[in-house]
Amino acid sequence: MRSSTEEEVVTDIDWDELRSAAVEAMEKAYAPYSRYRVGAAALVSDGRIVTGCNVENASYGVGLCAECGLVGNLHMTGGGELVAFVCVNNDGETIMPCGRCRQLLNEFAIPGMLLETVSGIRTIDEVLPDAFGPRDLEAAR
C-alpha cells in the first residue's frame, strides 16, 4: 500500500475478499422500493475493510447510496484513506459507482486508488478524470 505522498503502486489487493465483504453488505441493504440492493467494500490505508449498503427512502431523492454508508463507516471506525474499492448488485456482480459516488470516493482516496469496475481494474483518476477535490480548495487559500 502507499500513502498520499509515496509513488509505490498497490498490487497486493485481495479482490475476492473485498467482493465478499461487498456481497455481505449488499445483503443488509434496505431497498423496498427498487429492490436493487447494493453493497460496497473498500480497503483502507491501515489494512481495515470498510463496507456500506444502500438505504432507500419513500422520498426517493433522500435515499443513500452504498458508498455514502461506506464513507460514514470509514470515519466512524478511525478514518484513513481508501486504497481499493468494489461495489456489487443483488446478484453479486461488480457495478460501477455513479458519478456522485465517484466524487465522494475521490475525496477519501489515496492518489491512484484502485476500483474493480465492469471493465476491469481502474484508478480513481481513470473513472473520474480531472476531478475537483480538496487540493483545489487548498490551492485557492
PEMORA-V788855 format. One record per run of one state. SS is the DSSP state (H for helix, E for strand, L for the rest). FROM is the first residue (numbers start at 0). TO is the last residue. If there is no record, write none. Layout:
BEGIN
ss:SS from:FROM to:TO
ss:SS from:FROM to:TO
END
This chain:
BEGIN
ss:L from:0 to:13
ss:H from:14 to:25
ss:L from:26 to:28
ss:E from:29 to:29
ss:L from:30 to:37
ss:E from:38 to:43
ss:L from:44 to:47
ss:E from:48 to:52
ss:L from:53 to:53
ss:E from:54 to:54
ss:L from:55 to:58
ss:H from:59 to:61
ss:L from:62 to:62
ss:E from:63 to:63
ss:L from:64 to:64
ss:H from:65 to:75
ss:L from:76 to:80
ss:E from:81 to:87
ss:L from:88 to:92
ss:E from:93 to:93
ss:L from:94 to:97
ss:H from:98 to:106
ss:L from:107 to:107
ss:E from:108 to:116
ss:L from:117 to:118
ss:E from:119 to:122
ss:H from:123 to:126
ss:L from:127 to:132
ss:H from:133 to:139
ss:L from:140 to:140
END
